[in-house]
Amino acid sequence: MTRPTITPSELGALVKAARKAQGLRQDELAGVAGVGLRFIVELEGGKRTVQLGKVLQVLETLGCGITVTAPSEQKPGGKP
């Protein structure tokens, strides 16, 4: 299911759930994703100012992704 928007807290919860489902500790995910442990902690905690490039690295490492829909691709009523 795709959603038109997601909050930083929701993204953090999704990352945490995906990490745990794969049996990874935060430090292990940080290592394989090439980011610092503090970044993972902040991302999972819903920090609003995390670096997008690093978020994408973590998501790719976990096998997750983000879908962006341009306004011209949305159905009437604002829903993709």
N, CA, C, O and CB atoms as a CASP TS submission, in Angstrom:
PFRMAT TS
TARGET T0000
AUTHOR 0000-0000-0000
METHOD Language model
MODEL 1
PARENT N/A
ATOM      1  N   MET     1       0.849  -1.172   0.000  1.00  0.00           N
ATOM      2  CA  MET     1       0.000   0.000   0.000  1.00  0.00           C
ATOM      3  C   MET     1       0.895   1.236   0.000  1.00  0.00           C
ATOM      4  O   MET     1       1.825   1.326   0.802  1.00  0.00           O
ATOM      5  CB  MET     1      -0.966  -0.002   1.222  1.00  0.00           C
ATOM      6  N   THR     2       0.629   2.166  -0.870  1.00  0.00           N
ATOM      7  CA  THR     2       1.385   3.405  -0.879  1.00  0.00           C
ATOM      8  C   THR     2       0.568   4.504  -0.220  1.00  0.00           C
ATOM      9  O   THR     2      -0.661   4.512  -0.278  1.00  0.00           O
ATOM     10  CB  THR     2       1.774   3.801  -2.316  1.00  0.00           C
ATOM     11  N   ARG     3       1.274   5.419   0.401  1.00  0.00           N
ATOM     12  CA  ARG     3       0.636   6.544   1.084  1.00  0.00           C
ATOM     13  C   ARG     3       1.191   7.818   0.493  1.00  0.00           C
ATOM     14  O   ARG     3       2.358   7.865   0.104  1.00  0.00           O
ATOM     15  CB  ARG     3       0.870   6.493   2.628  1.00  0.00           C
ATOM     16  N   PRO     4       0.371   8.856   0.417  1.00  0.00           N
ATOM     17  CA  PRO     4       0.868  10.104  -0.162  1.00  0.00           C
ATOM     18  C   PRO     4       1.911  10.809   0.696  1.00  0.00           C
ATOM     19  O   PRO     4       2.756  11.521   0.153  1.00  0.00           O
ATOM     20  CB  PRO     4      -0.276  11.031  -0.400  1.00  0.00           C
ATOM     21  N   THR     5       1.882  10.641   2.004  1.00  0.00           N
ATOM     22  CA  THR     5       2.874  11.276   2.868  1.00  0.00           C
ATOM     23  C   THR     5       3.232  10.339   4.004  1.00  0.00           C
ATOM     24  O   THR     5       2.473   9.436   4.355  1.00  0.00           O
ATOM     25  CB  THR     5       2.352  12.620   3.417  1.00  0.00           C
ATOM     26  N   ILE     6       4.402  10.575   4.568  1.00  0.00           N
ATOM     27  CA  ILE     6       4.848   9.795   5.722  1.00  0.00           C
ATOM     28  C   ILE     6       5.620  10.743   6.630  1.00  0.00           C
ATOM     29  O   ILE     6       6.363  11.598   6.149  1.00  0.00           O
ATOM     30  CB  ILE     6       5.733   8.556   5.290  1.00  0.00           C
ATOM     31  N   THR     7       5.450  10.598   7.915  1.00  0.00           N
ATOM     32  CA  THR     7       6.152  11.451   8.865  1.00  0.00           C
ATOM     33  C   THR     7       7.536  10.862   9.170  1.00  0.00           C
ATOM     34  O   THR     7       7.762   9.672   8.951  1.00  0.00           O
ATOM     35  CB  THR     7       5.323  11.613  10.169  1.00  0.00           C
ATOM     36  N   PRO     8       8.450  11.678   9.669  1.00  0.00           N
ATOM     37  CA  PRO     8       9.751  11.152  10.076  1.00  0.00           C
ATOM     38  C   PRO     8       9.621  10.036  11.123  1.00  0.00           C
ATOM     39  O   PRO     8      10.382   9.069  11.095  1.00  0.00           O
ATOM     40  CB  PRO     8      10.617  12.280  10.628  1.00  0.00           C
ATOM     41  N   SER     9       8.676  10.166  12.027  1.00  0.00           N
ATOM     42  CA  SER     9       8.478   9.130  13.045  1.00  0.00           C
ATOM     43  C   SER     9       8.010   7.819  12.424  1.00  0.00           C
ATOM     44  O   SER     9       8.449   6.741  12.824  1.00  0.00           O
ATOM     45  CB  SER     9       7.466   9.599  14.088  1.00  0.00           C
ATOM     46  N   GLU    10       7.120   7.922  11.447  1.00  0.00           N
ATOM     47  CA  GLU    10       6.637   6.715  10.766  1.00  0.00           C
ATOM     48  C   GLU    10       7.758   6.060   9.963  1.00  0.00           C
ATOM     49  O   GLU    10       7.875   4.835   9.950  1.00  0.00           O
ATOM     50  CB  GLU    10       5.452   7.054   9.841  1.00  0.00           C
ATOM     51  N   LEU    11       8.581   6.867   9.293  1.00  0.00           N
ATOM     52  CA  LEU    11       9.712   6.322   8.550  1.00  0.00           C
ATOM     53  C   LEU    11      10.678   5.625   9.497  1.00  0.00           C
ATOM     54  O   LEU    11      11.175   4.539   9.197  1.00  0.00           O
ATOM     55  CB  LEU    11      10.435   7.433   7.769  1.00  0.00           C
ATOM     56  N   GLY    12      10.943   6.248  10.638  1.00  0.00           N
ATOM     57  CA  GLY    12      11.825   5.632  11.621  1.00  0.00           C
ATOM     58  C   GLY    12      11.293   4.307  12.115  1.00  0.00           C
ATOM     59  O   GLY    12      12.049   3.348  12.273  1.00  0.00           O
ATOM     60  N   ALA    13      10.001   4.247  12.360  1.00  0.00           N
ATOM     61  CA  ALA    13       9.381   2.996  12.823  1.00  0.00           C
ATOM     62  C   ALA    13       9.477   1.917  11.747  1.00  0.00           C
ATOM     63  O   ALA    13       9.700   0.748  12.061  1.00  0.00           O
ATOM     64  CB  ALA    13       7.901   3.232  13.209  1.00  0.00           C
ATOM     65  N   LEU    14       9.312   2.299  10.486  1.00  0.00           N
ATOM     66  CA  LEU    14       9.429   1.333   9.394  1.00  0.00           C
ATOM     67  C   LEU    14      10.852   0.799   9.287  1.00  0.00           C
ATOM     68  O   LEU    14      11.058  -0.399   9.096  1.00  0.00           O
ATOM     69  CB  LEU    14       9.006   1.971   8.067  1.00  0.00           C
ATOM     70  N   VAL    15      11.831   1.689   9.409  1.00  0.00           N
ATOM     71  CA  VAL    15      13.234   1.266   9.352  1.00  0.00           C
ATOM     72  C   VAL    15      13.531   0.309  10.502  1.00  0.00           C
ATOM     73  O   VAL    15      14.163  -0.730  10.306  1.00  0.00           O
ATOM     74  CB  VAL    15      14.186   2.493   9.407  1.00  0.00           C
ATOM     75  N   LYS    16      13.079   0.658  11.686  1.00  0.00           N
ATOM     76  CA  LYS    16      13.316  -0.189  12.858  1.00  0.00           C
ATOM     77  C   LYS    16      12.680  -1.563  12.677  1.00  0.00           C
ATOM     78  O   LYS    16      13.303  -2.580  12.981  1.00  0.00           O
ATOM     79  CB  LYS    16      12.767   0.481  14.125  1.00  0.00           C
ATOM     80  N   ALA    17      11.445  -1.597  12.184  1.00  0.00           N
ATOM     81  CA  ALA    17      10.756  -2.872  11.975  1.00  0.00           C
ATOM     82  C   ALA    17      11.478  -3.728  10.937  1.00  0.00           C
ATOM     83  O   ALA    17      11.629  -4.936  11.118  1.00  0.00           O
ATOM     84  CB  ALA    17       9.308  -2.629  11.537  1.00  0.00           C
ATOM     85  N   ALA    18      11.923  -3.098   9.849  1.00  0.00           N
ATOM     86  CA  ALA    18      12.639  -3.833   8.804  1.00  0.00           C
ATOM     87  C   ALA    18      13.968  -4.367   9.339  1.00  0.00           C
ATOM     88  O   ALA    18      14.351  -5.501   9.049  1.00  0.00           O
ATOM     89  CB  ALA    18      12.883  -2.928   7.575  1.00  0.00           C
ATOM     90  N   ARG    19      14.668  -3.544  10.122  1.00  0.00           N
ATOM     91  CA  ARG    19      15.946  -3.976  10.704  1.00  0.00           C
ATOM     92  C   ARG    19      15.739  -5.176  11.613  1.00  0.00           C
ATOM     93  O   ARG    19      16.462  -6.168  11.522  1.00  0.00           O
ATOM     94  CB  ARG    19      16.607  -2.825  11.489  1.00  0.00           C
ATOM     95  N   LYS    20      14.747  -5.080  12.490  1.00  0.00           N
ATOM     96  CA  LYS    20      14.496  -6.174  13.433  1.00  0.00           C
ATOM     97  C   LYS    20      14.044  -7.435  12.710  1.00  0.00           C
ATOM     98  O   LYS    20      14.428  -8.539  13.098  1.00  0.00           O
ATOM     99  CB  LYS    20      13.444  -5.758  14.462  1.00  0.00           C
ATOM    100  N   ALA    21      13.233  -7.289  11.666  1.00  0.00           N
ATOM    101  CA  ALA    21      12.768  -8.440  10.894  1.00  0.00           C
ATOM    102  C   ALA    21      13.937  -9.178  10.243  1.00  0.00           C
ATOM    103  O   ALA    21      13.865 -10.382   9.997  1.00  0.00           O
ATOM    104  CB  ALA    21      11.765  -7.994   9.824  1.00  0.00           C
ATOM    105  N   GLN    22      15.021  -8.434   9.966  1.00  0.00           N
ATOM    106  CA  GLN    22      16.205  -9.045   9.364  1.00  0.00           C
ATOM    107  C   GLN    22      17.230  -9.481  10.409  1.00  0.00           C
ATOM    108  O   GLN    22      18.318  -9.948  10.070  1.00  0.00           O
ATOM    109  CB  GLN    22      16.848  -8.076   8.392  1.00  0.00           C
ATOM    110  N   GLY    23      16.871  -9.323  11.673  1.00  0.00           N
ATOM    111  CA  GLY    23      17.744  -9.773  12.754  1.00  0.00           C
ATOM    112  C   GLY    23      19.011  -8.954  12.920  1.00  0.00           C
ATOM    113  O   GLY    23      20.036  -9.475  13.360  1.00  0.00           O
ATOM    114  N   LEU    24      18.949  -7.679  12.572  1.00  0.00           N
ATOM    115  CA  LEU    24      20.120  -6.821  12.685  1.00  0.00           C
ATOM    116  C   LEU    24      20.036  -5.917  13.907  1.00  0.00           C
ATOM    117  O   LEU    24      18.964  -5.415  14.249  1.00  0.00           O
ATOM    118  CB  LEU    24      20.279  -5.982  11.428  1.00  0.00           C
ATOM    119  N   ARG    25      21.171  -5.715  14.560  1.00  0.00           N
ATOM    120  CA  ARG    25      21.270  -4.682  15.595  1.00  0.00           C
ATOM    121  C   ARG    25      21.515  -3.350  14.896  1.00  0.00           C
ATOM    122  O   ARG    25      21.888  -3.311  13.723  1.00  0.00           O
ATOM    123  CB  ARG    25      22.419  -5.004  16.630  1.00  0.00           C
ATOM    124  N   GLN    26      21.302  -2.273  15.620  1.00  0.00           N
ATOM    125  CA  GLN    26      21.524  -0.949  15.034  1.00  0.00           C
ATOM    126  C   GLN    26      22.957  -0.785  14.544  1.00  0.00           C
ATOM    127  O   GLN    26      23.174  -0.258  13.453  1.00  0.00           O
ATOM    128  CB  GLN    26      21.198   0.140  16.050  1.00  0.00           C
ATOM    129  N   ASP    27      23.929  -1.221  15.321  1.00  0.00           N
ATOM    130  CA  ASP    27      25.330  -1.078  14.913  1.00  0.00           C
ATOM    131  C   ASP    27      25.645  -1.922  13.684  1.00  0.00           C
ATOM    132  O   ASP    27      26.464  -1.526  12.855  1.00  0.00           O
ATOM    133  CB  ASP    27      26.258  -1.469  16.062  1.00  0.00           C
ATOM    134  N   GLU    28      25.007  -3.075  13.561  1.00  0.00           N
ATOM    135  CA  GLU    28      25.229  -3.919  12.389  1.00  0.00           C
ATOM    136  C   GLU    28      24.654  -3.249  11.133  1.00  0.00           C
ATOM    137  O   GLU    28      25.300  -3.236  10.086  1.00  0.00           O
ATOM    138  CB  GLU    28      24.591  -5.315  12.598  1.00  0.00           C
ATOM    139  N   LEU    29      23.457  -2.702  11.238  1.00  0.00           N
ATOM    140  CA  LEU    29      22.866  -2.003  10.104  1.00  0.00           C
ATOM    141  C   LEU    29      23.727  -0.809   9.709  1.00  0.00           C
ATOM    142  O   LEU    29      23.969  -0.579   8.524  1.00  0.00           O
ATOM    143  CB  LEU    29      21.438  -1.546  10.435  1.00  0.00           C
ATOM    144  N   ALA    30      24.182  -0.060  10.688  1.00  0.00           N
ATOM    145  CA  ALA    30      25.043   1.089  10.406  1.00  0.00           C
ATOM    146  C   ALA    30      26.271   0.648   9.615  1.00  0.00           C
ATOM    147  O   ALA    30      26.647   1.299   8.640  1.00  0.00           O
ATOM    148  CB  ALA    30      25.471   1.784  11.717  1.00  0.00           C
ATOM    149  N   GLY    31      26.885  -0.433  10.023  1.00  0.00           N
ATOM    150  CA  GLY    31      28.082  -0.927   9.357  1.00  0.00           C
ATOM    151  C   GLY    31      27.843  -1.337   7.913  1.00  0.00           C
ATOM    152  O   GLY    31      28.600  -0.953   7.021  1.00  0.00           O
ATOM    153  N   VAL    32      26.790  -2.117   7.681  1.00  0.00           N
ATOM    154  CA  VAL    32      26.547  -2.580   6.313  1.00  0.00           C
ATOM    155  C   VAL    32      26.000  -1.471   5.412  1.00  0.00           C
ATOM    156  O   VAL    32      26.171  -1.524   4.194  1.00  0.00           O
ATOM    157  CB  VAL    32      25.577  -3.751   6.327  1.00  0.00           C
ATOM    158  N   ALA    33      25.344  -0.469   6.001  1.00  0.00           N
ATOM    159  CA  ALA    33      24.805   0.640   5.208  1.00  0.00           C
ATOM    160  C   ALA    33      25.830   1.747   4.989  1.00  0.00           C
ATOM    161  O   ALA    33      25.616   2.633   4.162  1.00  0.00           O
ATOM    162  CB  ALA    33      23.575   1.213   5.886  1.00  0.00           C
ATOM    163  N   GLY    34      26.939   1.705   5.722  1.00  0.00           N
ATOM    164  CA  GLY    34      27.973   2.722   5.559  1.00  0.00           C
ATOM    165  C   GLY    34      27.628   4.050   6.209  1.00  0.00           C
ATOM    166  O   GLY    34      28.037   5.110   5.734  1.00  0.00           O
ATOM    167  N   VAL    35      26.868   3.987   7.305  1.00  0.00           N
ATOM    168  CA  VAL    35      26.521   5.190   8.063  1.00  0.00           C
ATOM    169  C   VAL    35      26.914   4.964   9.519  1.00  0.00           C
ATOM    170  O   VAL    35      27.280   3.852   9.900  1.00  0.00           O
ATOM    171  CB  VAL    35      24.989   5.528   7.937  1.00  0.00           C
ATOM    172  N   GLY    36      26.841   5.994  10.314  1.00  0.00           N
ATOM    173  CA  GLY    36      27.195   5.865  11.717  1.00  0.00           C
ATOM    174  C   GLY    36      26.036   5.342  12.567  1.00  0.00           C
ATOM    175  O   GLY    36      24.867   5.462  12.203  1.00  0.00           O
ATOM    176  N   LEU    37      26.394   4.771  13.688  1.00  0.00           N
ATOM    177  CA  LEU    37      25.384   4.280  14.625  1.00  0.00           C
ATOM    178  C   LEU    37      24.452   5.404  15.059  1.00  0.00           C
ATOM    179  O   LEU    37      23.238   5.213  15.141  1.00  0.00           O
ATOM    180  CB  LEU    37      26.051   3.646  15.851  1.00  0.00           C
ATOM    181  N   ARG    38      25.014   6.566  15.333  1.00  0.00           N
ATOM    182  CA  ARG    38      24.186   7.697  15.758  1.00  0.00           C
ATOM    183  C   ARG    38      23.132   8.036  14.704  1.00  0.00           C
ATOM    184  O   ARG    38      22.001   8.384  15.044  1.00  0.00           O
ATOM    185  CB  ARG    38      25.064   8.926  16.038  1.00  0.00           C
ATOM    186  N   PHE    39      23.506   7.934  13.417  1.00  0.00           N
ATOM    187  CA  PHE    39      22.543   8.212  12.358  1.00  0.00           C
ATOM    188  C   PHE    39      21.370   7.239  12.427  1.00  0.00           C
ATOM    189  O   PHE    39      20.218   7.654  12.301  1.00  0.00           O
ATOM    190  CB  PHE    39      23.220   8.133  10.983  1.00  0.00           C
ATOM    191  N   ILE    40      21.644   5.960  12.623  1.00  0.00           N
ATOM    192  CA  ILE    40      20.574   4.955  12.711  1.00  0.00           C
ATOM    193  C   ILE    40      19.678   5.252  13.901  1.00  0.00           C
ATOM    194  O   ILE    40      18.454   5.190  13.787  1.00  0.00           O
ATOM    195  CB  ILE    40      21.164   3.527  12.827  1.00  0.00           C
ATOM    196  N   VAL    41      20.273   5.571  15.034  1.00  0.00           N
ATOM    197  CA  VAL    41      19.502   5.890  16.240  1.00  0.00           C
ATOM    198  C   VAL    41      18.585   7.085  15.970  1.00  0.00           C
ATOM    199  O   VAL    41      17.406   7.061  16.323  1.00  0.00           O
ATOM    200  CB  VAL    41      20.450   6.190  17.438  1.00  0.00           C
ATOM    201  N   GLU    42      19.128   8.117  15.348  1.00  0.00           N
ATOM    202  CA  GLU    42      18.333   9.314  15.064  1.00  0.00           C
ATOM    203  C   GLU    42      17.246   9.036  14.024  1.00  0.00           C
ATOM    204  O   GLU    42      16.121   9.518  14.160  1.00  0.00           O
ATOM    205  CB  GLU    42      19.242  10.446  14.579  1.00  0.00           C
ATOM    206  N   LEU    43      17.572   8.267  12.993  1.00  0.00           N
ATOM    207  CA  LEU    43      16.593   7.928  11.965  1.00  0.00           C
ATOM    208  C   LEU    43      15.429   7.147  12.570  1.00  0.00           C
ATOM    209  O   LEU    43      14.265   7.477  12.342  1.00  0.00           O
ATOM    210  CB  LEU    43      17.255   7.116  10.838  1.00  0.00           C
ATOM    211  N   GLU    44      15.748   6.120  13.333  1.00  0.00           N
ATOM    212  CA  GLU    44      14.702   5.316  13.970  1.00  0.00           C
ATOM    213  C   GLU    44      13.920   6.119  15.000  1.00  0.00           C
ATOM    214  O   GLU    44      12.760   5.816  15.276  1.00  0.00           O
ATOM    215  CB  GLU    44      15.310   4.087  14.630  1.00  0.00           C
ATOM    216  N   GLY    45      14.548   7.136  15.564  1.00  0.00           N
ATOM    217  CA  GLY    45      13.883   7.988  16.543  1.00  0.00           C
ATOM    218  C   GLY    45      13.005   9.065  15.917  1.00  0.00           C
ATOM    219  O   GLY    45      12.338   9.813  16.631  1.00  0.00           O
ATOM    220  N   GLY    46      13.002   9.149  14.592  1.00  0.00           N
ATOM    221  CA  GLY    46      12.135  10.106  13.918  1.00  0.00           C
ATOM    222  C   GLY    46      12.698  11.506  13.795  1.00  0.00           C
ATOM    223  O   GLY    46      11.944  12.465  13.630  1.00  0.00           O
ATOM    224  N   LYS    47      14.015  11.637  13.873  1.00  0.00           N
ATOM    225  CA  LYS    47      14.616  12.964  13.742  1.00  0.00           C
ATOM    226  C   LYS    47      14.245  13.565  12.391  1.00  0.00           C
ATOM    227  O   LYS    47      14.332  12.900  11.359  1.00  0.00           O
ATOM    228  CB  LYS    47      16.156  12.892  13.900  1.00  0.00           C
ATOM    229  N   ARG    48      13.833  14.819  12.408  1.00  0.00           N
ATOM    230  CA  ARG    48      13.315  15.476  11.212  1.00  0.00           C
ATOM    231  C   ARG    48      14.401  15.967  10.264  1.00  0.00           C
ATOM    232  O   ARG    48      14.100  16.280   9.112  1.00  0.00           O
ATOM    233  CB  ARG    48      12.454  16.627  11.608  1.00  0.00           C
ATOM    234  N   THR    49      15.651  16.046  10.708  1.00  0.00           N
ATOM    235  CA  THR    49      16.694  16.654   9.886  1.00  0.00           C
ATOM    236  C   THR    49      17.777  15.670   9.445  1.00  0.00           C
ATOM    237  O   THR    49      18.926  16.074   9.264  1.00  0.00           O
ATOM    238  CB  THR    49      17.329  17.782  10.640  1.00  0.00           C
ATOM    239  N   VAL    50      17.449  14.422   9.271  1.00  0.00           N
ATOM    240  CA  VAL    50      18.443  13.450   8.802  1.00  0.00           C
ATOM    241  C   VAL    50      18.746  13.696   7.321  1.00  0.00           C
ATOM    242  O   VAL    50      17.930  14.264   6.596  1.00  0.00           O
ATOM    243  CB  VAL    50      17.938  11.991   9.021  1.00  0.00           C
ATOM    244  N   GLN    51      19.919  13.263   6.891  1.00  0.00           N
ATOM    245  CA  GLN    51      20.350  13.472   5.511  1.00  0.00           C
ATOM    246  C   GLN    51      19.667  12.478   4.572  1.00  0.00           C
ATOM    247  O   GLN    51      19.712  11.268   4.791  1.00  0.00           O
ATOM    248  CB  GLN    51      21.877  13.342   5.402  1.00  0.00           C
ATOM    249  N   LEU    52      19.044  13.001   3.540  1.00  0.00           N
ATOM    250  CA  LEU    52      18.280  12.167   2.619  1.00  0.00           C
ATOM    251  C   LEU    52      19.143  11.095   1.962  1.00  0.00           C
ATOM    252  O   LEU    52      18.715   9.948   1.836  1.00  0.00           O
ATOM    253  CB  LEU    52      17.635  13.030   1.553  1.00  0.00           C
ATOM    254  N   GLY    53      20.333  11.449   1.551  1.00  0.00           N
ATOM    255  CA  GLY    53      21.208  10.463   0.909  1.00  0.00           C
ATOM    256  C   GLY    53      21.486   9.268   1.802  1.00  0.00           C
ATOM    257  O   GLY    53      21.488   8.126   1.343  1.00  0.00           O
ATOM    258  N   LYS    54      21.717   9.532   3.071  1.00  0.00           N
ATOM    259  CA  LYS    54      21.963   8.446   4.017  1.00  0.00           C
ATOM    260  C   LYS    54      20.704   7.635   4.271  1.00  0.00           C
ATOM    261  O   LYS    54      20.773   6.416   4.425  1.00  0.00           O
ATOM    262  CB  LYS    54      22.498   8.999   5.331  1.00  0.00           C
ATOM    263  N   VAL    55      19.545   8.302   4.317  1.00  0.00           N
ATOM    264  CA  VAL    55      18.276   7.584   4.480  1.00  0.00           C
ATOM    265  C   VAL    55      18.110   6.602   3.322  1.00  0.00           C
ATOM    266  O   VAL    55      17.739   5.447   3.528  1.00  0.00           O
ATOM    267  CB  VAL    55      17.066   8.579   4.543  1.00  0.00           C
ATOM    268  N   LEU    56      18.384   7.063   2.116  1.00  0.00           N
ATOM    269  CA  LEU    56      18.248   6.196   0.948  1.00  0.00           C
ATOM    270  C   LEU    56      19.217   5.021   1.002  1.00  0.00           C
ATOM    271  O   LEU    56      18.864   3.912   0.600  1.00  0.00           O
ATOM    272  CB  LEU    56      18.473   6.995  -0.329  1.00  0.00           C
ATOM    273  N   GLN    57      20.444   5.248   1.499  1.00  0.00           N
ATOM    274  CA  GLN    57      21.409   4.156   1.678  1.00  0.00           C
ATOM    275  C   GLN    57      20.867   3.101   2.620  1.00  0.00           C
ATOM    276  O   GLN    57      20.943   1.906   2.334  1.00  0.00           O
ATOM    277  CB  GLN    57      22.740   4.693   2.208  1.00  0.00           C
ATOM    278  N   VAL    58      20.320   3.540   3.743  1.00  0.00           N
ATOM    279  CA  VAL    58      19.789   2.612   4.744  1.00  0.00           C
ATOM    280  C   VAL    58      18.616   1.833   4.161  1.00  0.00           C
ATOM    281  O   VAL    58      18.533   0.615   4.318  1.00  0.00           O
ATOM    282  CB  VAL    58      19.352   3.370   6.022  1.00  0.00           C
ATOM    283  N   LEU    59      17.709   2.538   3.488  1.00  0.00           N
ATOM    284  CA  LEU    59      16.555   1.865   2.894  1.00  0.00           C
ATOM    285  C   LEU    59      16.981   0.828   1.865  1.00  0.00           C
ATOM    286  O   LEU    59      16.442  -0.278   1.832  1.00  0.00           O
ATOM    287  CB  LEU    59      15.623   2.883   2.248  1.00  0.00           C
ATOM    288  N   GLU    60      17.949   1.184   1.027  1.00  0.00           N
ATOM    289  CA  GLU    60      18.447   0.232   0.028  1.00  0.00           C
ATOM    290  C   GLU    60      19.066  -0.987   0.695  1.00  0.00           C
ATOM    291  O   GLU    60      18.844  -2.117   0.262  1.00  0.00           O
ATOM    292  CB  GLU    60      19.476   0.904  -0.891  1.00  0.00           C
ATOM    293  N   THR    61      19.835  -0.757   1.741  1.00  0.00           N
ATOM    294  CA  THR    61      20.461  -1.854   2.469  1.00  0.00           C
ATOM    295  C   THR    61      19.415  -2.824   3.023  1.00  0.00           C
ATOM    296  O   THR    61      19.614  -4.039   3.027  1.00  0.00           O
ATOM    297  CB  THR    61      21.324  -1.308   3.606  1.00  0.00           C
ATOM    298  N   LEU    62      18.297  -2.261   3.489  1.00  0.00           N
ATOM    299  CA  LEU    62      17.227  -3.083   4.057  1.00  0.00           C
ATOM    300  C   LEU    62      16.306  -3.681   2.991  1.00  0.00           C
ATOM    301  O   LEU    62      15.419  -4.472   3.314  1.00  0.00           O
ATOM    302  CB  LEU    62      16.407  -2.257   5.024  1.00  0.00           C
ATOM    303  N   GLY    63      16.509  -3.310   1.726  1.00  0.00           N
ATOM    304  CA  GLY    63      15.639  -3.803   0.661  1.00  0.00           C
ATOM    305  C   GLY    63      14.332  -3.035   0.567  1.00  0.00           C
ATOM    306  O   GLY    63      13.359  -3.513  -0.017  1.00  0.00           O
ATOM    307  N   CYS    64      14.317  -1.839   1.149  1.00  0.00           N
ATOM    308  CA  CYS    64      13.126  -0.984   1.120  1.00  0.00           C
ATOM    309  C   CYS    64      13.327   0.116   0.085  1.00  0.00           C
ATOM    310  O   CYS    64      14.424   0.287  -0.447  1.00  0.00           O
ATOM    311  CB  CYS    64      12.839  -0.371   2.527  1.00  0.00           C
ATOM    312  N   GLY    65      12.264   0.856  -0.195  1.00  0.00           N
ATOM    313  CA  GLY    65      12.362   1.955  -1.124  1.00  0.00           C
ATOM    314  C   GLY    65      11.311   3.006  -0.841  1.00  0.00           C
ATOM    315  O   GLY    65      10.451   2.840   0.025  1.00  0.00           O
ATOM    316  N   ILE    66      11.399   4.087  -1.585  1.00  0.00           N
ATOM    317  CA  ILE    66      10.445   5.185  -1.474  1.00  0.00           C
ATOM    318  C   ILE    66       9.867   5.428  -2.861  1.00  0.00           C
ATOM    319  O   ILE    66      10.592   5.414  -3.855  1.00  0.00           O
ATOM    320  CB  ILE    66      11.118   6.486  -0.897  1.00  0.00           C
ATOM    321  N   THR    67       8.573   5.648  -2.920  1.00  0.00           N
ATOM    322  CA  THR    67       7.915   6.004  -4.169  1.00  0.00           C
ATOM    323  C   THR    67       7.488   7.455  -4.085  1.00  0.00           C
ATOM    324  O   THR    67       6.848   7.867  -3.117  1.00  0.00           O
ATOM    325  CB  THR    67       6.698   5.080  -4.457  1.00  0.00           C
ATOM    326  N   VAL    68       7.843   8.234  -5.103  1.00  0.00           N
ATOM    327  CA  VAL    68       7.455   9.638  -5.169  1.00  0.00           C
ATOM    328  C   VAL    68       6.540   9.788  -6.375  1.00  0.00           C
ATOM    329  O   VAL    68       6.871   9.352  -7.478  1.00  0.00           O
ATOM    330  CB  VAL    68       8.711  10.592  -5.270  1.00  0.00           C
ATOM    331  N   THR    69       5.398  10.404  -6.157  1.00  0.00           N
ATOM    332  CA  THR    69       4.435  10.614  -7.230  1.00  0.00           C
ATOM    333  C   THR    69       4.340  12.096  -7.533  1.00  0.00           C
ATOM    334  O   THR    69       4.058  12.905  -6.649  1.00  0.00           O
ATOM    335  CB  THR    69       3.050  10.043  -6.856  1.00  0.00           C
ATOM    336  N   ALA    70       4.578  12.447  -8.790  1.00  0.00           N
ATOM    337  CA  ALA    70       4.467  13.846  -9.204  1.00  0.00           C
ATOM    338  C   ALA    70       3.004  14.269  -9.195  1.00  0.00           C
ATOM    339  O   ALA    70       2.120  13.438  -9.403  1.00  0.00           O
ATOM    340  CB  ALA    70       5.085  14.058 -10.609  1.00  0.00           C
ATOM    341  N   PRO    71       2.737  15.556  -8.957  1.00  0.00           N
ATOM    342  CA  PRO    71       1.353  16.018  -8.926  1.00  0.00           C
ATOM    343  C   PRO    71       0.575  15.659 -10.187  1.00  0.00           C
ATOM    344  O   PRO    71      -0.619  15.370 -10.106  1.00  0.00           O
ATOM    345  CB  PRO    71       1.321  17.505  -8.725  1.00  0.00           C
ATOM    346  N   SER    72       1.223  15.671 -11.350  1.00  0.00           N
ATOM    347  CA  SER    72       0.540  15.343 -12.598  1.00  0.00           C
ATOM    348  C   SER    72       0.127  13.878 -12.678  1.00  0.00           C
ATOM    349  O   SER    72      -0.708  13.517 -13.508  1.00  0.00           O
ATOM    350  CB  SER    72       1.426  15.680 -13.769  1.00  0.00           C
ATOM    351  N   GLU    73       0.701  13.026 -11.823  1.00  0.00           N
ATOM    352  CA  GLU    73       0.388  11.598 -11.824  1.00  0.00           C
ATOM    353  C   GLU    73      -0.710  11.244 -10.828  1.00  0.00           C
ATOM    354  O   GLU    73      -1.144  10.094 -10.767  1.00  0.00           O
ATOM    355  CB  GLU    73       1.632  10.796 -11.513  1.00  0.00           C
ATOM    356  N   GLN    74      -1.164  12.227 -10.046  1.00  0.00           N
ATOM    357  CA  GLN    74      -2.169  11.955  -9.030  1.00  0.00           C
ATOM    358  C   GLN    74      -3.561  11.970  -9.647  1.00  0.00           C
ATOM    359  O   GLN    74      -3.834  12.676 -10.617  1.00  0.00           O
ATOM    360  CB  GLN    74      -2.077  12.978  -7.890  1.00  0.00           C
ATOM    361  N   LYS    75      -4.423  11.166  -9.049  1.00  0.00           N
ATOM    362  CA  LYS    75      -5.823  11.121  -9.455  1.00  0.00           C
ATOM    363  C   LYS    75      -6.549  12.334  -8.875  1.00  0.00           C
ATOM    364  O   LYS    75      -6.054  12.952  -7.933  1.00  0.00           O
ATOM    365  CB  LYS    75      -6.498   9.794  -8.989  1.00  0.00           C
ATOM    366  N   PRO    76      -7.697  12.678  -9.414  1.00  0.00           N
ATOM    367  CA  PRO    76      -8.487  13.768  -8.819  1.00  0.00           C
ATOM    368  C   PRO    76      -8.720  13.511  -7.335  1.00  0.00           C
ATOM    369  O   PRO    76      -8.982  12.379  -6.929  1.00  0.00           O
ATOM    370  CB  PRO    76      -9.843  13.923  -9.550  1.00  0.00           C
ATOM    371  N   GLY    77      -8.626  14.545  -6.541  1.00  0.00           N
ATOM    372  CA  GLY    77      -8.763  14.394  -5.100  1.00  0.00           C
ATOM    373  C   GLY    77      -7.422  14.307  -4.413  1.00  0.00           C
ATOM    374  O   GLY    77      -7.362  14.212  -3.188  1.00  0.00           O
ATOM    375  N   GLY    78      -6.311  14.339  -5.198  1.00  0.00           N
ATOM    376  CA  GLY    78      -4.976  14.370  -4.621  1.00  0.00           C
ATOM    377  C   GLY    78      -4.386  13.033  -4.253  1.00  0.00           C
ATOM    378  O   GLY    78      -3.331  12.983  -3.620  1.00  0.00           O
ATOM    379  N   LYS    79      -5.041  11.932  -4.634  1.00  0.00           N
ATOM    380  CA  LYS    79      -4.523  10.613  -4.280  1.00  0.00           C
ATOM    381  C   LYS    79      -3.901   9.950  -5.493  1.00  0.00           C
ATOM    382  O   LYS    79      -4.463   9.996  -6.587  1.00  0.00           O
ATOM    383  CB  LYS    79      -5.632   9.727  -3.702  1.00  0.00           C
ATOM    384  N   PRO    80      -2.714   9.319  -5.300  1.00  0.00           N
ATOM    385  CA  PRO    80      -2.042   8.631  -6.421  1.00  0.00           C
ATOM    386  C   PRO    80      -2.819   7.407  -6.882  1.00  0.00           C
ATOM    387  O   PRO    80      -2.395   6.720  -7.811  1.00  0.00           O
ATOM    388  CB  PRO    80      -0.625   8.214  -6.017  1.00  0.00           C
TER
END
